[in-house]
Amino acid sequence: MSYRKRTAALASAAALAGSAVLMAAPAAHAEVVDVDYRCKTPIGDKSAVSPIDMKGVKSGSGYRITMSWRKGVSSSPVELGKGAMNPSATIELGGADSGTLSVTGPANQAAIPADTPIKISDLSGTYTPKKTGKVTFTAGVLTIKALGTTTTCTPSNNPGPSLTLDVTAAGGGGSSGGTQSGAGTGTGAGTGTGDSLPQTGPEDSAIALGTLGGTVLLTGAAGALWLTRRHHRTARR
């Protein structure tokens, strides 16, 4: 093989190595899922469909999971003043893990008019992996407490997962199942908990691994350049 062909082969190998790193990015998938809630209220049964969005942010050995409602659910026959409504919910775990994750959030930040769909603030909780693998997060039961009453809303359409994370348990394994609690304090609709932590998901995995792939590519190119200069110096001698 000629010198130029060897140099071209080295550069190509570096490029392929960078591509291989990108293709090996771990799966993390988020999807907005329509959830058909059937609610048991003090004044009778109600129903409402709301798109549910979830996000996972790495936090120490676990993940901060935030659940968001894009539309209101249920309603009240009387106005709910500021701070009168307190929501909480459960998230069903599936895949490599099982059980439920409890998520909570703040009371309503503004008055909710009578007979108006109740917009739920973002709810959050901390999930600590007990198994290594892909774990799914699916909307569970929503509970609304207001004016001394409790409304329970249960998904009726068997919704799919809103979030899937590829996680690693501390120690590489352990028992799965059980209930995890989340002392979450969201900041209102459309916002998370304010934690300035790296978000887990396709974009961040691709960026991190893309940087590694780019490093491999640049290293290969630098090696090819060094070989070229060395060859020229040898030829001049």
C-alpha positions as CSV (number, residue, x, y, z in Angstrom):
1,M,0.0,0.0,0.0
2,S,1.4,3.4,-0.9
3,Y,2.0,6.1,1.7
4,R,-0.8,8.3,0.4
5,K,-3.2,5.3,0.6
6,R,-2.2,4.5,4.1
7,T,-2.8,8.2,5.2
8,A,-6.2,8.2,3.5
9,A,-7.1,4.9,5.2
10,L,-6.1,6.3,8.6
11,A,-8.3,9.3,8.2
12,S,-11.2,7.2,7.1
13,A,-10.8,4.9,10.1
14,A,-10.9,7.9,12.4
15,A,-14.1,9.2,10.8
16,L,-15.7,5.7,11.1
17,A,-14.7,5.5,14.7
18,G,-16.4,8.8,15.4
19,S,-19.6,7.7,13.6
20,A,-19.6,4.4,15.6
21,V,-19.5,6.4,18.9
22,L,-22.5,8.5,17.8
23,M,-24.5,5.4,16.8
24,A,-23.8,3.8,20.2
25,A,-25.7,6.6,22.0
26,P,-27.9,5.2,24.8
27,A,-31.7,5.4,24.2
28,A,-33.7,8.1,26.1
29,H,-37.1,8.9,24.7
30,A,-39.7,11.4,25.7
31,E,-43.2,11.6,24.1
32,V,-46.3,13.7,24.7
33,V,-49.1,11.2,25.5
34,D,-52.8,11.9,25.6
35,V,-54.3,10.7,28.9
36,D,-58.1,10.2,29.2
37,Y,-58.8,10.9,32.9
38,R,-62.0,9.7,34.6
39,C,-62.4,11.8,37.7
40,K,-64.4,11.0,40.8
41,T,-65.5,14.4,42.3
42,P,-67.7,15.4,45.2
43,I,-70.4,16.5,42.7
44,G,-70.2,13.5,40.4
45,D,-68.0,11.9,37.7
46,K,-66.2,14.0,35.1
47,S,-63.8,13.3,32.3
48,A,-61.1,15.2,30.5
49,V,-58.2,14.4,28.1
50,S,-54.9,16.1,28.7
51,P,-51.5,15.6,26.9
52,I,-48.9,14.6,29.4
53,D,-45.2,15.4,29.1
54,M,-42.4,14.1,31.3
55,K,-38.7,15.0,31.6
56,G,-35.8,13.4,33.5
57,V,-32.9,15.3,34.9
58,K,-29.9,13.5,36.4
59,S,-29.6,14.3,40.1
60,G,-26.9,12.5,42.0
61,S,-27.5,8.8,41.8
62,G,-31.1,9.3,40.7
63,Y,-33.2,11.4,38.4
64,R,-35.5,14.3,39.0
65,I,-38.7,13.4,37.1
66,T,-41.1,16.3,36.2
67,M,-44.6,15.7,34.9
68,S,-46.5,18.4,33.0
69,W,-50.1,18.7,32.0
70,R,-50.8,20.7,28.8
71,K,-54.5,21.0,29.4
72,G,-56.7,21.3,32.5
73,V,-58.6,18.4,34.0
74,S,-61.8,18.3,36.1
75,S,-63.4,21.6,37.4
76,S,-65.0,23.1,40.4
77,P,-68.5,24.5,40.8
78,V,-67.1,27.3,42.8
79,E,-64.0,29.5,42.4
80,L,-60.8,28.1,43.9
81,G,-58.8,31.0,45.5
82,K,-55.0,31.2,45.3
83,G,-53.5,28.3,47.1
84,A,-56.8,26.4,47.6
85,M,-55.9,23.5,45.3
86,N,-53.1,21.0,46.0
87,P,-52.3,18.4,43.3
88,S,-50.3,15.2,43.5
89,A,-49.9,12.1,41.3
90,T,-48.3,8.8,40.8
91,I,-46.2,7.6,37.9
92,E,-46.2,3.9,36.9
93,L,-42.7,2.4,36.4
94,G,-42.2,-0.3,33.8
95,G,-39.5,-2.0,31.8
96,A,-36.5,-2.9,34.0
97,D,-38.2,-1.5,37.1
98,S,-41.7,-1.7,38.6
99,G,-43.8,0.1,41.2
100,T,-44.8,3.7,41.4
101,L,-43.2,7.1,41.8
102,S,-45.0,9.8,43.7
103,V,-44.8,13.4,42.4
104,T,-46.0,16.5,44.1
105,G,-46.1,20.2,43.4
106,P,-47.2,23.6,44.6
107,A,-50.8,24.8,45.2
108,N,-52.4,26.9,42.5
109,Q,-50.6,30.3,42.0
110,A,-53.7,32.1,40.9
111,A,-57.5,31.8,41.4
112,I,-59.3,29.3,39.3
113,P,-62.8,30.5,38.1
114,A,-65.8,28.3,38.7
115,D,-66.6,25.6,36.0
116,T,-63.2,26.1,34.4
117,P,-60.8,23.2,33.7
118,I,-58.2,23.0,36.5
119,K,-54.7,23.5,35.1
120,I,-52.3,21.3,37.1
121,S,-48.9,22.8,38.0
122,D,-45.8,20.8,37.2
123,L,-45.3,17.9,39.6
124,S,-41.9,16.4,40.4
125,G,-40.2,13.6,42.4
126,T,-36.9,11.8,42.6
127,Y,-36.5,8.4,41.0
128,T,-33.6,6.2,42.2
129,P,-32.9,3.3,39.8
130,K,-33.0,-0.2,41.4
131,K,-32.3,-2.0,38.2
132,T,-30.0,-1.4,35.2
133,G,-31.8,-1.1,31.9
134,K,-34.6,0.8,30.2
135,V,-37.2,2.1,32.5
136,T,-40.6,3.5,31.4
137,F,-42.6,6.2,33.1
138,T,-46.4,6.3,32.5
139,A,-49.1,8.6,33.9
140,G,-50.9,7.1,36.9
141,V,-53.5,8.5,39.3
142,L,-54.0,12.2,39.7
143,T,-55.3,13.5,43.1
144,I,-56.6,17.0,43.6
145,K,-57.4,18.3,47.1
146,A,-59.4,21.5,47.4
147,L,-61.6,23.1,50.0
148,G,-61.6,20.0,52.2
149,T,-62.6,17.7,49.3
150,T,-60.6,15.1,47.3
151,T,-61.0,14.4,43.6
152,T,-59.3,11.3,42.1
153,C,-58.6,11.1,38.4
154,T,-57.6,7.7,36.9
155,P,-56.4,7.1,33.3
156,S,-59.0,5.1,31.4
157,N,-57.3,4.7,28.0
158,N,-54.2,2.6,29.0
159,P,-51.8,5.4,28.0
160,G,-48.3,4.6,26.8
161,P,-45.1,5.8,28.5
162,S,-44.4,9.5,28.4
163,L,-40.7,8.9,29.2
164,T,-38.2,6.1,28.8
165,L,-34.7,6.3,30.4
166,D,-31.7,4.0,30.1
167,V,-30.6,3.9,33.7
168,T,-27.8,2.3,35.8
169,A,-28.5,1.2,39.3
170,A,-26.0,1.9,42.1
171,G,-23.9,-1.3,42.4
172,G,-25.2,-2.5,39.0
173,G,-28.3,-4.2,40.2
174,G,-30.4,-4.7,43.3
175,S,-34.0,-5.5,43.9
176,S,-36.7,-3.8,41.9
177,G,-40.3,-2.8,42.7
178,G,-41.8,-0.8,45.5
179,T,-42.9,2.8,45.8
180,Q,-40.7,5.8,45.6
181,S,-41.6,9.2,47.0
182,G,-41.0,12.6,45.6
183,A,-40.9,15.6,47.8
184,G,-41.3,17.7,44.7
185,T,-41.9,21.4,44.6
186,G,-42.6,22.5,41.1
187,T,-42.7,26.2,40.2
188,G,-46.0,26.3,38.3
189,A,-47.3,25.4,34.9
190,G,-44.7,24.9,32.2
191,T,-41.7,25.0,34.5
192,G,-39.7,22.4,36.3
193,T,-38.1,22.5,39.7
194,G,-35.3,24.9,38.7
195,D,-32.5,22.4,39.3
196,S,-29.6,23.4,37.1
197,L,-28.7,19.8,36.3
198,P,-27.8,18.2,33.0
199,Q,-31.0,16.8,31.4
200,T,-31.0,13.2,30.3
201,G,-32.4,12.6,26.9
202,P,-31.5,12.1,23.2
203,E,-30.1,15.6,22.7
204,D,-27.6,15.5,25.7
205,S,-26.5,11.9,24.9
206,A,-25.8,12.9,21.3
207,I,-24.0,16.0,22.3
208,A,-21.7,14.2,24.8
209,L,-21.0,11.3,22.6
210,G,-20.7,13.5,19.5
211,T,-18.0,15.4,21.3
212,L,-16.2,12.1,22.0
213,G,-16.6,11.1,18.3
214,G,-15.3,14.4,17.2
215,T,-12.2,14.0,19.5
216,V,-11.6,10.6,17.9
217,L,-11.9,12.1,14.4
218,L,-9.5,15.0,15.2
219,T,-7.0,12.6,16.8
220,G,-7.0,10.5,13.7
221,A,-6.6,13.6,11.5
222,A,-3.7,14.8,13.6
223,G,-2.0,11.5,13.3
224,A,-2.4,11.5,9.5
225,L,-0.9,15.0,9.4
226,W,2.1,14.0,11.6
227,L,2.7,11.0,9.3
228,T,2.6,13.2,6.2
229,R,5.1,15.7,7.6
230,R,7.4,12.9,8.8
231,H,7.3,11.4,5.3
232,H,8.2,14.7,3.7
233,R,11.1,15.2,6.1
234,T,12.3,11.7,5.4
235,A,12.0,12.3,1.6
236,R,14.1,15.5,1.8
237,R,16.9,13.6,3.6
